[in-house]
């Protein structure tokens, strides 16, 4: 009886090991970034395009690998969903480098538009006004938007018309290179507007 139990237990152990092995072999390999290259191309037949754009037509993958090796190129799958998949002869290292360079150039050209804030008082003097206007012109030249904020203190709240007059003056002084994006409005003790470059 003990011998029979030992065999059953041993048999169960073996079965568990087999199940574990089957499970691990069914796991898919981690996906790679970019197209399949050389040995990663598993299709038996492909449509091969040469490095100069010439068409080899539909050929076997082994023959394509031989052509690539002879010419010193890589096989790169450019259209995996086609039947058969379209594969091109190219220097993959050089291709990847050029793609990275293009991506870096595109990132450089993307300008993030910022909103710069200029704070003033409704009773600002002329010298300070000119300084703020120069800063505003520089911001517009860089392609940024400008939020003009007027702060009212104490009894100045009774003279909100002074704030509107100042914002109207700013709008007129910047109309050649800026346009109104958000009209003047009150928020608590502040009056603000947003201007954008033309």
ZIRABEL-V729141 format. One record per residue. N is the residue number from 1. RES is the residue in one small letter. PSI is psi in degrees with one decimal (* if undefined). OMEGA is omega in whole degrees, -180 to 180 (* if undefined). Layout:
# ZIRABEL-V729141
n->[N/N]
res->[RES/RES]
psi->[PSI/PSI]
omega->[OMEGA/OMEGA]
This chain:
# ZIRABEL-V729141
n->[1/2/3/4/5/6/7/8/9/10/11/12/13/14/15/16/17/18/19/20/21/22/23/24/25/26/27/28/29/30/31/32/33/34/35/36/37/38/39/40/41/42/43/44/45/46/47/48/49/50/51/52/53/54/55/56/57/58/59/60/61/62/63/64/65/66/67/68/69/70/71/72/73/74/75/76/77/78/79/80/81/82/83/84/85/86/87/88/89/90/91/92/93/94/95/96/97/98/99/100/101/102/103/104/105/106/107/108/109/110/111/112/113/114/115/116/117/118/119/120/121/122/123/124/125/126/127/128/129/130/131/132/133/134/135/136/137/138/139/140/141/142/143/144/145/146/147/148/149/150/151/152/153/154/155/156/157/158/159/160/161/162/163/164/165/166/167/168/169/170/171/172/173/174/175/176/177/178/179/180/181/182/183/184/185/186/187/188/189/190/191/192/193/194/195/196/197/198]
res->[x/x/x/x/x/x/x/x/x/x/x/x/x/x/x/x/x/x/x/x/x/x/x/x/x/x/x/x/x/x/x/x/x/x/x/x/x/x/x/x/x/x/x/x/x/x/x/x/x/x/x/x/x/x/x/x/x/x/x/x/x/x/x/x/x/x/x/x/x/x/x/x/x/x/x/x/x/x/x/x/x/x/x/x/x/x/x/x/x/x/x/x/x/x/x/x/x/x/x/x/x/x/x/x/x/x/x/x/x/x/x/x/x/x/x/x/x/x/x/x/x/x/x/x/x/x/x/x/x/x/x/x/x/x/x/x/x/x/x/x/x/x/x/x/x/x/x/x/x/x/x/x/x/x/x/x/x/x/x/x/x/x/x/x/x/x/x/x/x/x/x/x/x/x/x/x/x/x/x/x/x/x/x/x/x/x/x/x/x/x/x/x/x/x/x/x/x/x]
psi->[-44.6/-39.0/-42.9/-44.7/-42.2/-41.3/-43.4/-47.1/-43.2/-42.4/-40.3/-39.3/-45.8/-42.2/-42.7/-42.0/-43.1/-44.3/-43.1/-41.1/-44.0/-42.9/-44.4/-32.2/-19.0/-6.7/133.1/144.6/154.0/134.2/142.4/156.5/143.9/-176.8/163.3/142.5/141.7/-110.1/-17.0/-12.0/117.2/-6.6/139.1/-37.7/146.4/165.4/109.2/133.5/133.6/172.6/-22.7/3.7/-2.9/147.7/125.5/-18.1/-164.3/116.7/167.5/152.2/-35.6/-41.3/-40.2/-40.1/-38.0/-42.5/-43.8/-42.6/-41.3/-40.1/-9.7/32.9/171.7/156.0/123.1/123.3/109.2/-22.6/83.3/-22.9/-10.5/158.5/109.1/165.1/144.9/127.3/138.8/144.8/125.2/165.8/100.4/-36.9/-45.6/-41.6/-46.2/-41.1/-44.0/-38.5/-42.2/-38.6/-42.9/-42.4/-40.1/-41.0/-42.8/-38.7/-37.2/-38.7/-20.7/115.1/123.5/118.0/122.5/158.0/112.3/146.2/132.1/121.2/135.2/166.7/149.3/-22.8/38.2/142.4/166.6/-40.0/-47.1/-38.5/-46.8/-41.0/-45.2/-37.4/-37.0/-42.3/-42.0/-43.5/-39.0/-43.0/-43.6/-38.2/-30.8/-1.0/12.2/157.8/158.6/128.3/118.5/122.9/124.5/129.4/128.3/133.8/141.9/-119.5/-8.8/-24.5/-26.6/-12.2/54.9/-21.0/-29.4/-38.3/-44.3/-39.3/-41.0/-43.2/-35.2/-41.3/-43.7/-43.2/-43.6/-40.5/-20.0/4.7/-21.6/-27.0/2.1/156.7/156.6/127.5/-36.9/120.1/156.0/138.5/156.4/137.5/100.6/-120.5/18.8/145.1/132.0/159.2/159.7/131.5/145.7/150.7/147.5/*]
omega->[180/180/180/178/179/180/180/-180/-180/179/179/179/180/-179/179/180/-180/179/-180/180/179/-178/-178/-179/-179/-180/-179/177/-179/-178/179/174/176/-176/175/-175/174/-174/-180/179/-172/-179/-178/177/-179/173/-173/176/-178/-179/179/179/180/-177/176/-178/-177/-180/178/-178/-180/178/179/178/179/179/-179/-179/180/-178/179/180/174/171/-179/-179/-177/178/-174/-177/179/178/-11/-179/180/-178/-178/174/177/174/-173/178/179/180/180/179/-180/178/179/179/178/180/179/178/-180/178/180/-176/180/179/177/-179/180/173/178/-179/174/-180/180/171/-180/-179/-177/178/-172/-178/178/179/-180/179/180/-179/178/178/180/-180/178/179/179/178/179/177/-179/174/-180/175/179/-178/175/180/178/178/174/-175/178/179/179/-177/-179/178/178/177/180/179/180/179/176/179/179/180/-180/-178/-178/-172/-180/-177/179/178/-179/176/177/-176/-179/177/179/173/-177/179/-179/174/-178/173/180/177/179/179/178/*]
